[in-house]
Amino acid sequence: MKCKYLLIFFTFLLFSCETNISNKKIKYSNKSEVIFVNKGFALIYDDDLIEKNLINKKMKSEDLIIFQHKLKKNTKVLVTNIKNQKSVIAIVGLKSKYPHFYNSVISPRISNMLDLDLNDPYVEIKKINYSNSFIASTTKTFEEEKNVATKVPVEKIKIKDLSLIKVTDNETKKLTFNYSIFIADFYFKESAKGMVSRIRENTNIQNINVKKITDNQYRVNIGPFKNLNSLKSSFNELKILNFENLEIIKN
């Protein structure tokens, strides 16, 4: 009889624990969580890009829209100017081709709102899962920004090649080009070395580094690069290896 009561007690305790765990899961699922993040250079939309066949979809200058290869149409993203930390909520537009080197194509409106340096358009693209309350507030903000954007004219934007910038002595430190390509972090050093070997076997890239972050974290970077052309060249060479999400990191 005692065994019977003990069995009932432990069964009740087990179901109680499961219920608590389930509630924790539900509570956790309501939190915002980052799904996709990428740092790199944005290509600022201009009609000339269509004429040069660099992209194949149009956008309006006043749109709060970006083109992004990895994200679906109508996905909400946070576009951040990494240099000044200004951010804008935007929408992913139609699928469009654009040069592999860039992490997105953004409208001139977004560039203006971010105070983006046209000679160094370094941005972070972040997709976020929003809680219901956050969706309501950000949607309202987005609509207000959109209404303002449609009423303000946008001047045509021209982008200079970073490698052609002339720098005075006083400006050298401020405008020095210094970026690396972040490949991945590895738990084992041998795994990181294996990645280095794979890159060297399949490309002409040699300036690959393994940096120890912690006892169980080894980072593979390529670089540093001191000009845009060399960075572009190495980044495009890596396309053959089909990396899922390459990032460009400012040193």
The 8 nearest C-alpha neighbors of each residue, nearest first, counted from 0:
[[1, 3, 2, 4, 5, 6, 7, 8],
 [2, 0, 4, 3, 5, 6, 7, 8],
 [1, 3, 5, 0, 4, 6, 7, 8],
 [2, 4, 0, 6, 1, 5, 7, 8],
 [5, 3, 7, 1, 6, 2, 8, 0],
 [4, 6, 8, 2, 7, 3, 1, 9],
 [5, 7, 3, 9, 4, 8, 10, 2],
 [8, 6, 4, 10, 5, 9, 11, 3],
 [9, 7, 5, 11, 6, 10, 4, 12],
 [8, 10, 12, 6, 11, 7, 13, 5],
 [9, 11, 7, 13, 12, 8, 6, 14],
 [12, 10, 8, 14, 9, 13, 7, 15],
 [13, 11, 9, 15, 10, 14, 8, 16],
 [12, 14, 10, 16, 15, 11, 9, 17],
 [15, 13, 17, 11, 16, 12, 18, 10],
 [14, 16, 12, 18, 13, 17, 11, 19],
 [17, 15, 19, 13, 14, 18, 20, 12],
 [18, 16, 14, 20, 15, 19, 21, 13],
 [17, 19, 21, 15, 16, 20, 14, 22],
 [20, 18, 22, 16, 21, 17, 23, 15],
 [19, 21, 23, 17, 22, 18, 16, 24],
 [20, 22, 18, 24, 23, 19, 17, 25],
 [23, 21, 25, 19, 24, 20, 26, 18],
 [24, 22, 26, 20, 21, 25, 27, 19],
 [23, 25, 27, 21, 22, 26, 28, 20],
 [26, 24, 22, 28, 27, 23, 21, 29],
 [25, 27, 23, 24, 28, 29, 22, 30],
 [28, 26, 24, 29, 25, 30, 23, 22],
 [27, 29, 25, 30, 26, 24, 31, 23],
 [30, 28, 27, 26, 130, 31, 25, 131],
 [29, 31, 28, 27, 130, 32, 26, 129],
 [32, 30, 129, 128, 130, 29, 127, 33],
 [33, 31, 128, 127, 30, 34, 129, 28],
 [32, 34, 127, 35, 126, 128, 31, 125],
 [33, 35, 126, 127, 32, 36, 128, 125],
 [36, 34, 126, 125, 33, 37, 127, 124],
 [37, 35, 125, 124, 126, 34, 38, 123],
 [36, 38, 124, 123, 246, 39, 125, 35],
 [39, 37, 123, 246, 247, 122, 124, 248],
 [38, 40, 247, 102, 121, 122, 246, 123],
 [41, 39, 121, 101, 120, 102, 122, 42],
 [42, 40, 103, 101, 104, 120, 102, 43],
 [41, 43, 104, 103, 101, 105, 44, 40],
 [44, 42, 105, 104, 106, 107, 41, 45],
 [45, 43, 106, 105, 104, 107, 42, 46],
 [44, 46, 47, 48, 43, 156, 155, 49],
 [47, 45, 48, 49, 50, 44, 57, 58],
 [46, 48, 50, 45, 49, 51, 44, 52],
 [49, 47, 51, 53, 46, 50, 45, 54],
 [50, 48, 52, 47, 46, 54, 51, 55],
 [49, 51, 47, 52, 48, 46, 53, 54],
 [50, 52, 48, 49, 53, 47, 54, 46],
 [53, 51, 49, 50, 54, 48, 55, 47],
 [54, 52, 48, 51, 97, 49, 98, 55],
 [55, 53, 97, 96, 49, 52, 48, 56],
 [54, 56, 95, 49, 96, 52, 57, 53],
 [57, 55, 95, 54, 58, 49, 93, 96],
 [56, 58, 55, 59, 49, 46, 54, 44],
 [57, 59, 60, 56, 62, 106, 44, 64],
 [60, 58, 62, 61, 57, 106, 107, 64],
 [59, 61, 107, 106, 62, 108, 153, 58],
 [60, 62, 108, 59, 148, 149, 153, 63],
 [63, 61, 64, 59, 60, 106, 108, 58],
 [62, 64, 89, 109, 90, 106, 108, 61],
 [65, 63, 90, 62, 89, 91, 92, 106],
 [64, 66, 105, 91, 104, 92, 90, 67],
 [65, 67, 104, 103, 92, 91, 95, 94],
 [66, 68, 103, 69, 70, 65, 91, 102],
 [69, 67, 70, 66, 94, 95, 103, 96],
 [70, 68, 67, 71, 244, 35, 243, 102],
 [71, 69, 67, 68, 74, 72, 91, 126],
 [72, 70, 74, 73, 91, 69, 94, 68],
 [71, 73, 91, 92, 74, 93, 70, 94],
 [74, 72, 91, 90, 92, 75, 71, 93],
 [75, 73, 91, 72, 90, 71, 76, 70],
 [76, 74, 90, 89, 73, 126, 91, 88],
 [77, 75, 126, 125, 89, 88, 90, 78],
 [76, 78, 88, 125, 87, 124, 79, 89],
 [77, 79, 124, 87, 86, 123, 76, 88],
 [80, 78, 86, 123, 122, 85, 81, 84],
 [79, 81, 122, 84, 85, 82, 83, 113],
 [82, 80, 84, 122, 83, 79, 121, 123],
 [81, 83, 80, 84, 121, 122, 85, 115],
 [82, 84, 85, 81, 80, 113, 114, 79],
 [85, 83, 81, 80, 82, 79, 86, 113],
 [86, 84, 80, 113, 83, 79, 87, 81],
 [87, 85, 79, 78, 84, 113, 80, 77],
 [86, 88, 78, 77, 89, 79, 109, 85],
 [89, 87, 77, 76, 78, 141, 86, 75],
 [90, 88, 63, 76, 64, 75, 87, 77],
 [89, 91, 75, 64, 73, 74, 76, 92],
 [92, 90, 65, 73, 72, 74, 66, 64],
 [91, 93, 72, 66, 65, 64, 73, 90],
 [94, 92, 72, 95, 66, 91, 56, 71],
 [95, 93, 92, 66, 68, 96, 72, 67],
 [96, 94, 56, 55, 93, 54, 66, 97],
 [95, 97, 54, 55, 94, 98, 53, 56],
 [96, 98, 54, 53, 99, 95, 104, 101],
 [99, 97, 100, 101, 53, 96, 54, 42],
 [100, 98, 101, 97, 235, 102, 238, 234],
 [99, 101, 98, 231, 235, 234, 102, 40],
 [102, 100, 40, 103, 41, 99, 98, 42],
 [101, 103, 39, 41, 40, 100, 67, 37],
 [104, 102, 67, 41, 66, 101, 42, 105],
 [103, 105, 42, 66, 65, 41, 43, 44],
 [106, 104, 65, 43, 44, 42, 103, 64],
 [105, 107, 44, 108, 109, 60, 43, 64],
 [108, 106, 110, 60, 109, 111, 43, 44],
 [109, 107, 61, 111, 106, 110, 60, 112],
 [110, 108, 112, 106, 111, 107, 63, 113],
 [109, 111, 107, 115, 113, 108, 112, 114],
 [112, 110, 114, 108, 113, 109, 107, 115],
 [113, 111, 109, 114, 110, 108, 87, 115],
 [112, 114, 115, 110, 111, 85, 80, 109],
 [115, 113, 111, 112, 110, 116, 80, 85],
 [114, 116, 113, 110, 120, 117, 80, 111],
 [115, 117, 119, 118, 120, 114, 121, 110],
 [118, 116, 120, 119, 158, 115, 159, 157],
 [117, 119, 116, 161, 159, 120, 158, 160],
 [118, 120, 116, 117, 121, 161, 40, 115],
 [121, 119, 116, 117, 40, 41, 115, 118],
 [120, 122, 40, 39, 119, 81, 41, 80],
 [123, 121, 80, 81, 79, 39, 38, 40],
 [122, 124, 38, 79, 37, 78, 125, 39],
 [125, 123, 78, 37, 36, 77, 38, 122],
 [126, 124, 36, 77, 76, 35, 123, 127],
 [125, 127, 76, 35, 34, 33, 75, 77],
 [128, 126, 33, 34, 32, 129, 125, 76],
 [129, 127, 31, 32, 33, 130, 126, 34],
 [128, 130, 31, 134, 133, 127, 131, 30],
 [129, 131, 133, 132, 29, 31, 30, 134],
 [132, 130, 134, 133, 129, 135, 29, 136],
 [133, 131, 135, 134, 130, 136, 129, 137],
 [132, 134, 130, 136, 135, 131, 129, 137],
 [133, 135, 131, 137, 132, 136, 129, 138],
 [136, 134, 132, 138, 133, 137, 139, 131],
 [137, 135, 139, 133, 138, 134, 140, 132],
 [138, 136, 140, 134, 139, 135, 141, 133],
 [139, 137, 141, 135, 140, 136, 134, 142],
 [138, 140, 142, 136, 137, 141, 143, 135],
 [141, 139, 137, 143, 138, 142, 144, 136],
 [140, 142, 138, 144, 139, 143, 137, 145],
 [143, 141, 145, 139, 144, 140, 146, 138],
 [142, 144, 140, 146, 145, 141, 139, 147],
 [145, 143, 141, 147, 142, 146, 148, 140],
 [144, 146, 142, 148, 143, 147, 141, 149],
 [147, 145, 143, 148, 144, 149, 142, 150],
 [146, 148, 144, 145, 150, 149, 143, 151],
 [147, 149, 145, 150, 151, 146, 61, 144],
 [148, 150, 146, 147, 61, 151, 145, 62],
 [151, 149, 148, 147, 152, 146, 61, 145],
 [150, 152, 148, 149, 153, 147, 61, 108],
 [153, 151, 154, 150, 61, 149, 148, 60],
 [154, 152, 60, 151, 155, 61, 108, 107],
 [153, 155, 156, 152, 107, 60, 108, 157],
 [154, 156, 153, 157, 45, 107, 60, 46],
 [157, 155, 154, 158, 45, 107, 43, 44],
 [156, 158, 159, 155, 45, 117, 43, 44],
 [159, 157, 117, 118, 156, 160, 43, 42],
 [158, 160, 118, 161, 157, 117, 163, 164],
 [159, 161, 162, 163, 158, 118, 164, 227],
 [162, 160, 163, 118, 164, 227, 159, 119],
 [161, 163, 160, 226, 227, 164, 228, 176],
 [164, 162, 161, 160, 165, 159, 226, 227],
 [165, 163, 161, 162, 166, 160, 159, 118],
 [166, 164, 163, 167, 162, 171, 161, 174],
 [165, 167, 171, 170, 164, 168, 174, 169],
 [166, 168, 170, 169, 171, 165, 174, 172],
 [169, 167, 171, 170, 166, 172, 173, 165],
 [170, 168, 167, 171, 172, 166, 173, 174],
 [169, 171, 167, 173, 168, 172, 166, 174],
 [172, 170, 168, 174, 173, 175, 166, 169],
 [171, 173, 175, 170, 174, 169, 168, 176],
 [172, 174, 170, 171, 175, 169, 176, 166],
 [173, 175, 171, 172, 170, 176, 166, 119],
 [176, 174, 172, 171, 173, 177, 225, 170],
 [177, 175, 225, 226, 174, 178, 224, 227],
 [176, 178, 225, 224, 250, 249, 175, 223],
 [177, 179, 249, 224, 250, 223, 248, 176],
 [180, 178, 222, 223, 248, 221, 247, 224],
 [179, 181, 247, 221, 220, 246, 248, 182],
 [180, 182, 220, 246, 247, 183, 179, 248],
 [183, 181, 219, 220, 245, 180, 246, 184],
 [184, 182, 219, 218, 181, 185, 220, 191],
 [183, 185, 218, 217, 216, 219, 186, 182],
 [186, 184, 217, 216, 187, 191, 218, 190],
 [185, 187, 215, 216, 217, 188, 184, 190],
 [188, 186, 190, 189, 185, 215, 191, 217],
 [187, 189, 191, 190, 217, 192, 186, 185],
 [190, 188, 192, 191, 187, 193, 194, 185],
 [191, 189, 193, 187, 188, 192, 185, 194],
 [190, 192, 188, 194, 193, 189, 185, 219],
 [191, 193, 189, 195, 194, 190, 188, 196],
 [194, 192, 190, 196, 191, 195, 189, 197],
 [193, 195, 197, 191, 192, 196, 198, 190],
 [194, 196, 192, 198, 193, 197, 199, 191],
 [197, 195, 193, 199, 194, 198, 200, 192],
 [196, 198, 194, 200, 195, 199, 193, 201],
 [197, 199, 195, 201, 196, 200, 202, 194],
 [200, 198, 196, 202, 197, 201, 204, 195],
 [199, 201, 197, 198, 202, 196, 203, 195],
 [200, 202, 198, 199, 197, 203, 240, 239],
 [203, 201, 199, 204, 198, 200, 236, 237],
 [202, 204, 199, 205, 201, 200, 236, 198],
 [203, 205, 202, 199, 206, 233, 198, 207],
 [204, 206, 207, 203, 199, 221, 202, 198],
 [205, 207, 222, 221, 204, 208, 223, 220],
 [208, 206, 221, 205, 220, 222, 195, 209],
 [207, 209, 220, 219, 221, 210, 206, 222],
 [208, 210, 219, 218, 217, 220, 211, 191],
 [211, 209, 218, 217, 212, 208, 219, 220],
 [210, 212, 217, 213, 216, 218, 209, 214],
 [211, 213, 216, 217, 210, 218, 214, 215],
 [214, 212, 216, 215, 211, 217, 210, 186],
 [213, 215, 216, 212, 211, 217, 186, 187],
 [214, 216, 186, 213, 187, 217, 185, 212],
 [217, 215, 186, 213, 212, 185, 214, 184],
 [218, 216, 211, 185, 184, 210, 212, 188],
 [217, 219, 184, 210, 209, 183, 185, 211],
 [218, 220, 209, 182, 183, 208, 184, 191],
 [221, 219, 181, 208, 180, 182, 207, 218],
 [222, 220, 207, 180, 179, 206, 208, 223],
 [223, 221, 179, 224, 206, 207, 220, 180],
 [222, 224, 179, 178, 177, 221, 225, 250],
 [225, 223, 222, 178, 177, 230, 226, 179],
 [224, 226, 177, 176, 223, 178, 227, 175],
 [227, 225, 162, 228, 224, 176, 229, 230],
 [226, 228, 230, 162, 229, 161, 231, 225],
 [227, 229, 231, 230, 226, 232, 162, 161],
 [228, 230, 232, 231, 227, 226, 233, 224],
 [231, 229, 227, 228, 233, 232, 224, 234],
 [232, 230, 234, 228, 229, 233, 235, 227],
 [231, 233, 229, 235, 230, 234, 228, 236],
 [234, 232, 236, 235, 230, 231, 229, 237],
 [233, 235, 231, 237, 236, 232, 230, 100],
 [234, 236, 237, 232, 238, 233, 231, 100],
 [237, 235, 233, 238, 234, 232, 202, 239],
 [238, 236, 235, 239, 234, 240, 233, 202],
 [237, 239, 240, 236, 235, 241, 242, 234],
 [238, 240, 237, 241, 236, 201, 235, 202],
 [241, 239, 238, 237, 242, 201, 198, 236],
 [242, 240, 238, 239, 243, 237, 244, 245],
 [243, 241, 240, 244, 245, 238, 237, 182],
 [242, 244, 241, 245, 69, 240, 182, 238],
 [245, 243, 242, 246, 37, 182, 36, 69],
 [244, 246, 182, 242, 181, 243, 247, 180],
 [247, 245, 38, 181, 37, 180, 39, 248],
 [246, 248, 180, 39, 38, 179, 181, 178],
 [249, 247, 179, 178, 180, 250, 246, 181],
 [248, 250, 178, 177, 179, 247, 176, 121],
 [249, 178, 177, 248, 179, 223, 176, 224]]
